Amino acid sequence: MTISLTRICLGGLLAASLAGCGDKPAAQEETRPVRTTRVAATDTADIQRYTAEIRPRHESKQSFRVPGKIDARLVEVGQQVGAGAPLVRLDPADIGLELAAKRAQLAAARSDYTQQQTDLVRYRELLGQQFISQADFDRRQNGVTVAREKLRQAEADLGVSANRQAYATLTAERAGMVTYVDAEPGQVVQAGQVVVKVAVPGELEAVVNVPEARLAEFRTAEAYTVQLWAGGRQYPAQLRELSPDADAATRTYTARLTLRQPDADVRLGMSASVAARGRAPENAVPQLPLSAILDEGGKHYVWVLDGQTPRVKKRQVSLGRVDSRQAEVSSGVKPGEEIVTAGVHLLRDGMAVRRLASAAPGKPALATGQENGKAGNQ
């Protein structure tokens, strides 16, 4: 009887123990956080970047037409001026003396011409009375002709001197903003020496120096984008002019790109960068970060996210060109697919994962050449 009770108690304890084990919940499935990227469409256009400066399309370079010493500077950089406004004035003393001398020469030439005409009348009377020969009369008549031409020359010289006096004041050819002044009182300047630049309001351009090695690619680019260094605003642009010959010092070609619909943020003299987007090759293939590639036994794999509750699926891929950062994927992935880019060695087929907040929905994987970003002249 005692043995039976002992067995019954032991059996009860064992049953209770087994029942308690049955009530314990099953362990939850591990969900690993991952970073991802999406495979972009095979847009593999090469992008070259160049430093640029914002300049006006039309800029008037003002210079004196006569040499002289500067008497007064009448404008400052940044000042708005109207057409015909005075900019710089030369010392008028020497030009005034020259003008007075030319007036005196004109008066003398006019007096001589008048005297020659009066004498010719007298000689014509003497010729009629046969007091002088025909040869003497002809010489007097020729003297009148010479005096008349000297008078015309004196009148022309006076006109030139009058113009020189007018040229002593440099005036704005067109309305605009003064962007450059190289003129101080007492400075001696030569005719044709640029002393003031006036930017004409209107179209703005980005001026770029293109290296000769990039000239062909820059010329045939499909699109150009200008990005300001200050603020990062971007503006589409159109290539307007490309210099036919290289600068002798820098061996670069100057290109001018017109900004389309610039706003008030774009100001003269600003620094910017120009992105020249080339044509996409026909055999373009996408590329992925090297961290997304799993190498096992000489074969290459990626983890592809599958389903609304993301689970990873291992897929073999074929690689093309590989550099220190990225690898071309010639087959095995499609545009739009989401690929794990970090921790690929810690995953297993069918494992549930969750995207890190910073990675969702995934930065597109760029195609070959998309981020080459070759700095053409930086």
C-alpha positions as CSV (number, residue, x, y, z in Angstrom):
1,M,0.0,0.0,0.0
2,T,2.9,2.3,0.9
3,I,4.6,1.6,-2.4
4,S,1.5,2.4,-4.4
5,L,1.1,5.8,-2.7
6,T,4.7,6.6,-3.4
7,R,4.3,5.7,-7.0
8,I,1.1,7.7,-7.3
9,C,2.8,10.8,-5.8
10,L,5.8,10.5,-8.0
11,G,3.6,10.1,-11.0
12,G,1.6,13.2,-10.1
13,L,4.8,15.2,-9.7
14,L,6.1,14.0,-13.0
15,A,2.8,14.9,-14.7
16,A,2.7,18.3,-13.2
17,S,6.3,18.9,-14.3
18,L,5.5,17.9,-17.8
19,A,2.4,20.1,-17.9
20,G,4.5,23.1,-16.7
21,C,7.0,22.5,-19.5
22,G,4.2,22.4,-22.1
23,D,2.9,25.9,-21.0
24,K,6.3,27.6,-21.7
25,P,6.0,29.8,-25.0
26,A,8.2,29.0,-28.0
27,A,11.3,31.2,-28.7
28,Q,10.6,34.1,-31.1
29,E,12.2,34.1,-34.6
30,E,15.3,36.3,-34.8
31,T,14.9,39.5,-37.0
32,R,18.1,41.1,-38.0
33,P,18.3,44.8,-38.9
34,V,19.8,45.5,-42.3
35,R,20.7,48.4,-44.6
36,T,19.5,48.2,-48.2
37,T,19.6,49.8,-51.5
38,R,17.4,49.5,-54.6
39,V,18.8,48.6,-58.0
40,A,18.3,51.6,-60.3
41,A,17.5,51.5,-63.9
42,T,20.5,51.0,-66.1
43,D,21.2,54.8,-66.6
44,T,24.9,54.8,-66.7
45,A,25.6,58.3,-68.0
46,D,29.0,59.6,-67.0
47,I,28.9,62.9,-65.1
48,Q,31.8,65.3,-65.2
49,R,32.0,68.2,-62.7
50,Y,33.8,71.6,-63.2
51,T,34.3,74.7,-61.2
52,A,32.6,77.8,-62.6
53,E,31.9,81.4,-62.0
54,I,28.7,83.3,-62.6
55,R,29.1,86.1,-65.1
56,P,26.8,88.2,-67.2
57,R,26.3,87.2,-70.8
58,H,26.9,90.8,-71.9
59,E,29.6,92.8,-70.2
60,S,30.8,96.1,-71.6
61,K,34.6,96.7,-71.3
62,Q,35.1,100.4,-71.2
63,S,38.4,102.1,-72.2
64,F,39.5,105.6,-73.2
65,R,40.0,106.4,-76.9
66,V,42.9,108.7,-76.1
67,P,45.8,108.5,-73.6
68,G,46.1,110.7,-70.6
69,K,46.3,111.1,-66.9
70,I,43.2,110.3,-64.8
71,D,41.7,113.4,-63.1
72,A,38.7,111.8,-61.4
73,R,37.0,108.5,-60.8
74,L,33.3,108.9,-60.8
75,V,31.9,105.4,-60.1
76,E,32.4,102.5,-57.6
77,V,32.1,98.7,-58.1
78,G,28.5,97.6,-57.6
79,Q,27.0,101.0,-58.6
80,Q,24.2,101.0,-61.1
81,V,24.7,103.4,-64.0
82,G,22.6,104.5,-67.0
83,A,23.6,104.7,-70.6
84,G,25.8,107.8,-71.1
85,A,26.7,108.2,-67.4
86,P,30.2,109.5,-66.8
87,L,32.6,106.9,-65.4
88,V,36.1,108.3,-65.4
89,R,37.5,111.7,-66.5
90,L,41.0,112.5,-67.8
91,D,43.0,115.7,-67.0
92,P,41.7,118.2,-69.6
93,A,44.7,120.5,-69.4
94,D,46.8,119.1,-72.3
95,I,43.8,118.4,-74.4
96,G,42.6,122.0,-73.9
97,L,45.9,123.4,-75.0
98,E,45.9,121.2,-78.1
99,L,42.4,122.3,-78.9
100,A,43.5,126.0,-78.6
101,A,46.5,125.4,-80.9
102,K,44.2,123.7,-83.5
103,R,41.8,126.7,-83.4
104,A,44.7,129.1,-84.0
105,Q,45.9,127.0,-87.0
106,L,42.4,127.0,-88.4
107,A,42.3,130.8,-88.1
108,A,45.6,131.2,-89.9
109,A,44.6,128.8,-92.7
110,R,41.3,130.6,-93.2
111,S,43.2,134.0,-93.3
112,D,45.7,132.7,-95.9
113,Y,42.9,131.3,-98.0
114,T,41.1,134.6,-98.0
115,Q,44.3,136.4,-99.0
116,Q,45.0,134.0,-101.8
117,Q,41.5,134.5,-103.2
118,T,42.0,138.3,-103.1
119,D,45.3,138.1,-104.8
120,L,43.9,135.9,-107.5
121,V,41.3,138.5,-108.4
122,R,44.1,141.1,-108.8
123,Y,46.2,138.8,-110.9
124,R,43.3,138.0,-113.2
125,E,43.0,141.8,-113.9
126,L,46.8,142.0,-114.5
127,L,46.6,139.0,-116.9
128,G,43.8,140.8,-118.9
129,Q,46.0,143.9,-119.2
130,Q,49.0,141.6,-120.2
131,F,51.1,142.8,-117.3
132,I,51.8,139.2,-116.2
133,S,52.2,136.0,-118.1
134,Q,49.8,133.1,-118.1
135,A,52.4,131.0,-116.2
136,D,52.4,133.6,-113.3
137,F,48.6,133.6,-113.2
138,D,48.5,129.7,-113.1
139,R,50.9,129.7,-110.1
140,R,48.7,132.1,-108.2
141,Q,45.7,130.1,-109.0
142,N,47.5,127.0,-107.8
143,G,48.3,128.9,-104.6
144,V,44.6,129.4,-104.0
145,T,44.0,125.6,-104.4
146,V,46.8,124.8,-101.9
147,A,45.4,127.4,-99.4
148,R,41.9,125.9,-99.7
149,E,43.2,122.3,-98.9
150,K,45.2,123.6,-96.0
151,L,42.0,125.2,-94.6
152,R,40.2,121.9,-94.9
153,Q,43.0,120.1,-93.1
154,A,42.9,122.7,-90.3
155,E,39.2,122.2,-90.0
156,A,39.6,118.4,-89.8
157,D,42.4,118.8,-87.2
158,L,40.2,121.0,-85.1
159,G,37.4,118.4,-85.3
160,V,39.8,115.7,-84.1
161,S,40.9,117.8,-81.2
162,A,37.3,118.5,-80.3
163,N,36.6,114.8,-80.3
164,R,39.7,114.2,-78.1
165,Q,38.3,116.7,-75.6
166,A,35.0,114.8,-75.6
167,Y,36.8,111.5,-75.3
168,A,38.5,112.8,-72.1
169,T,35.3,111.7,-70.2
170,L,34.6,108.0,-70.3
171,T,30.8,107.3,-70.4
172,A,28.8,104.1,-70.1
173,E,27.9,102.6,-73.4
174,R,24.9,100.7,-71.9
175,A,23.0,100.8,-68.6
176,G,24.1,98.2,-66.1
177,M,26.1,97.5,-62.9
178,V,29.8,98.4,-62.6
179,T,31.7,95.2,-61.9
180,Y,35.3,96.4,-62.3
181,V,37.2,99.6,-61.9
182,D,41.0,100.1,-62.5
183,A,41.3,103.9,-62.4
184,E,42.7,106.2,-59.7
185,P,43.4,109.9,-59.9
186,G,46.9,110.5,-61.2
187,Q,47.1,107.2,-63.0
188,V,48.3,107.4,-66.6
189,V,46.4,105.2,-69.0
190,Q,46.8,104.3,-72.6
191,A,44.2,104.4,-75.3
192,G,42.3,101.1,-75.3
193,Q,43.3,100.1,-71.8
194,V,40.3,98.7,-70.0
195,V,39.5,100.7,-66.9
196,V,35.8,99.9,-66.2
197,K,33.5,97.0,-66.8
198,V,29.8,97.3,-66.8
199,A,27.6,94.2,-66.6
200,V,24.4,94.5,-68.7
201,P,21.3,93.2,-66.9
202,G,19.7,90.1,-68.4
203,E,21.0,86.6,-69.0
204,L,23.5,85.1,-66.6
205,E,26.1,82.5,-67.5
206,A,28.4,80.0,-65.9
207,V,31.9,80.3,-67.2
208,V,34.0,77.1,-67.2
209,N,37.5,76.2,-68.2
210,V,37.4,72.8,-69.8
211,P,40.7,70.7,-70.0
212,E,41.6,69.6,-73.5
213,A,41.4,66.0,-72.5
214,R,37.6,66.5,-71.6
215,L,36.7,68.7,-74.5
216,A,35.0,66.2,-76.7
217,E,32.9,64.7,-73.8
218,F,31.9,68.2,-72.6
219,R,30.8,69.3,-76.0
220,T,28.6,66.2,-76.6
221,A,27.0,66.1,-73.1
222,E,23.3,65.5,-73.1
223,A,22.5,67.9,-70.2
224,Y,24.2,70.6,-68.1
225,T,23.4,71.5,-64.5
226,V,24.8,74.5,-62.6
227,Q,24.9,74.3,-58.8
228,L,25.7,77.2,-56.6
229,W,28.3,76.7,-53.8
230,A,26.3,79.0,-51.6
231,G,23.0,77.3,-50.8
232,G,23.3,74.4,-53.2
233,R,20.5,75.6,-55.6
234,Q,20.6,73.9,-59.0
235,Y,19.7,75.3,-62.4
236,P,19.5,73.7,-65.8
237,A,21.8,75.3,-68.3
238,Q,22.5,75.3,-72.0
239,L,25.9,75.4,-73.7
240,R,26.1,78.7,-75.6
241,E,29.7,79.1,-76.5
242,L,32.9,76.9,-76.5
243,S,36.2,78.6,-77.3
244,P,37.7,77.2,-80.5
245,D,41.3,77.6,-79.2
246,A,42.9,76.9,-75.8
247,D,44.3,79.5,-73.5
248,A,48.0,79.8,-74.0
249,A,48.8,79.7,-70.2
250,T,46.2,77.1,-68.8
251,R,45.7,75.0,-72.0
252,T,42.0,75.0,-71.2
253,Y,39.0,75.9,-73.4
254,T,36.5,78.5,-72.1
255,A,32.9,77.5,-72.1
256,R,29.9,79.7,-71.4
257,L,26.6,78.1,-70.3
258,T,23.4,80.1,-70.2
259,L,21.3,79.6,-67.0
260,R,17.6,78.9,-67.6
261,Q,15.3,80.9,-65.4
262,P,17.8,82.0,-62.7
263,D,16.3,83.5,-59.6
264,A,17.4,86.2,-57.1
265,D,19.8,83.7,-55.4
266,V,22.1,83.8,-58.5
267,R,24.4,86.8,-58.3
268,L,27.4,88.0,-60.3
269,G,30.7,86.6,-59.3
270,M,29.3,83.6,-57.4
271,S,31.2,80.3,-57.4
272,A,29.4,77.3,-58.8
273,S,30.0,73.8,-60.2
274,V,28.8,72.6,-63.6
275,A,27.8,69.0,-64.0
276,A,28.0,67.8,-67.6
277,R,26.0,64.6,-68.1
278,G,27.2,62.4,-70.9
279,R,25.4,60.0,-73.1
280,A,24.6,56.6,-71.6
281,P,26.3,53.6,-73.3
282,E,24.1,51.0,-74.9
283,N,25.6,48.1,-72.8
284,A,25.0,49.9,-69.5
285,V,24.8,47.7,-66.4
286,P,23.9,48.6,-62.8
287,Q,26.4,48.4,-60.0
288,L,26.2,47.7,-56.3
289,P,28.5,48.5,-53.3
290,L,31.1,45.9,-52.6
291,S,29.6,45.4,-49.2
292,A,26.5,43.9,-50.8
293,I,28.5,41.1,-52.5
294,L,28.9,37.7,-50.8
295,D,31.8,35.6,-52.1
296,E,31.5,31.9,-51.5
297,G,33.7,29.4,-53.2
298,G,34.5,31.7,-56.0
299,K,30.9,32.5,-56.7
300,H,29.1,35.7,-56.0
301,Y,25.8,36.2,-54.3
302,V,23.5,39.0,-53.0
303,W,20.7,39.0,-50.5
304,V,17.4,40.1,-52.1
305,L,14.5,41.3,-49.9
306,D,11.3,39.4,-50.7
307,G,7.7,40.0,-49.5
308,Q,5.9,42.5,-47.4
309,T,7.4,41.1,-44.2
310,P,10.9,41.3,-45.5
311,R,12.8,38.0,-45.8
312,V,16.1,37.7,-47.6
313,K,16.7,35.3,-50.4
314,K,20.1,34.4,-51.6
315,R,20.7,34.8,-55.3
316,Q,23.8,34.2,-57.4
317,V,25.0,37.1,-59.6
318,S,27.6,37.7,-62.3
319,L,30.0,40.6,-61.8
320,G,31.8,42.8,-64.4
321,R,34.3,45.5,-63.5
322,V,35.1,45.8,-59.8
323,D,36.9,48.8,-58.2
324,S,37.7,49.7,-54.6
325,R,34.1,50.7,-53.8
326,Q,31.6,49.1,-56.3
327,A,31.1,46.2,-58.6
328,E,29.2,46.0,-61.9
329,V,26.4,43.4,-61.8
330,S,26.0,42.1,-65.3
331,S,23.3,39.6,-64.4
332,G,21.2,38.4,-61.5
333,V,19.4,41.5,-60.4
334,K,16.6,43.7,-61.8
335,P,15.9,47.4,-61.5
336,G,13.7,48.1,-58.5
337,E,14.9,45.1,-56.5
338,E,16.0,45.8,-52.9
339,I,19.4,44.5,-52.0
340,V,21.1,44.2,-48.5
341,T,24.3,46.2,-48.4
342,A,25.7,45.5,-45.0
343,G,26.1,42.4,-42.8
344,V,25.7,39.9,-45.7
345,H,27.8,37.3,-43.8
346,L,25.4,37.2,-40.9
347,L,22.3,36.3,-42.9
348,R,20.8,33.0,-44.0
349,D,18.3,32.1,-46.6
350,G,14.7,33.0,-45.6
351,M,15.7,35.0,-42.5
352,A,13.4,37.8,-41.5
353,V,14.9,41.2,-41.5
354,R,13.9,44.8,-40.8
355,R,15.2,47.8,-42.6
356,L,17.0,50.4,-40.6
357,A,15.1,53.6,-40.4
358,S,17.9,55.6,-42.1
359,A,18.0,53.1,-45.0
360,A,14.3,52.9,-45.9
361,P,13.2,52.9,-48.6
362,G,16.7,52.4,-49.8
363,K,19.0,54.6,-51.8
364,P,19.1,53.6,-55.4
365,A,22.1,51.7,-56.6
366,L,23.8,53.8,-59.2
367,A,24.8,52.5,-62.6
368,T,28.3,52.4,-64.0
369,G,29.7,55.9,-64.3
370,Q,26.8,57.6,-62.5
371,E,29.0,58.7,-59.7
372,N,32.3,59.0,-61.4
373,G,31.9,62.7,-60.8
374,K,35.1,63.5,-62.6
375,A,36.2,66.9,-61.6
376,G,37.3,68.4,-64.8
377,N,39.1,71.4,-63.5
378,Q,38.9,71.3,-59.7
